[in-house]
């Protein structure tokens, strides 16, 4: 019975994600992006765990579950380029967002959040397939989770899209070509803009 209580996100204290430390989120994400694109997967796992813990203000147990589903979704998507198993990736993203939704004071449509997350991944990889811009898709995905209009997150979406577009191709083995100074700067701007947009005025 105790184990069930520990692993049931509904039994944990509900949190307000808007109170997260977005400066710390930016610091961790810059490290996570570098490790992802330079194939440092052990460090990447640690930073992914820390990233979801900070962003969702989750316990370590909840964070491990979030990191597992997020990480496996990203790994499946990355390794199957050109032959993406969208249902399999979507299933893991839905589990990720279901846990997150159960954990917060303002639950959200986790099915839609998962679909929009996968959409912006795909727009980043195959922009020619979509009429929607990467900036718009990123803003819409976050808007569902944080219950705000996508227009309020337009700047956030623009900064994140610019950072993503600066990255070299995933299959490029020479990742040192990435301009990490510019990417890091854009990620800090991303999180600063995000925090300003989702927090209620004081």
C-alpha positions, 0 to 999 in steps of 0.5 A: 500500500505504501508503494502505491501511495509513493508512485501515485501522482494523485497522492502527491502534493499538487503544485503550481508550475508557474512558480518554477525557477525559470533561470535554473530551467534555462541553465539545465536546458542549455546543458541538456541540448549540448549533451543531446546533440553531442551524444553524451547520453549519460549526462543527458539522462541526468539533465533530463531528469533535473529539467523535468523536476525543475519545470514541473516542481516534481518529486524525484519519484514523479520526475523519474517517471516523467523523464523516462517517458519523455526520454524514450519518446525522444529516443524513438523519434530520433532513431527512426528518422525517415521511418518515425513510429508516430503512434509509439512516440505519441503514446509515451508523450501522452503518458508523460503529460498525463503524469504531469497533468495529475501532478499540478493544481490546474490539470490540462488536456494531456492528449492535446498537449502530447499531439502538439509536442510531437507536432513541433518536433516534426515541424522542426525536422520536416518544415516543408510538410507543414503550413504552420510555423515552428514558432506557432507550434511551440507556442500552442504546445505550451499554451495548452499546458499552462492555460494561456492564449498562444499569442501570449507565448509568441515571443517564447515560441520565437526564441525557442524556434530560433535556438532550434534552427541554429542547431546543425542537422541531427545526422551531422557528426560535426556538432561543434559547428553549432554556435552554442553561445548564440543558442545558450543566449536564446534559451535564456531569453526563451525561459525569461520570456516564458516566465513573464508570459505565464505568471500573473501580474503582481 
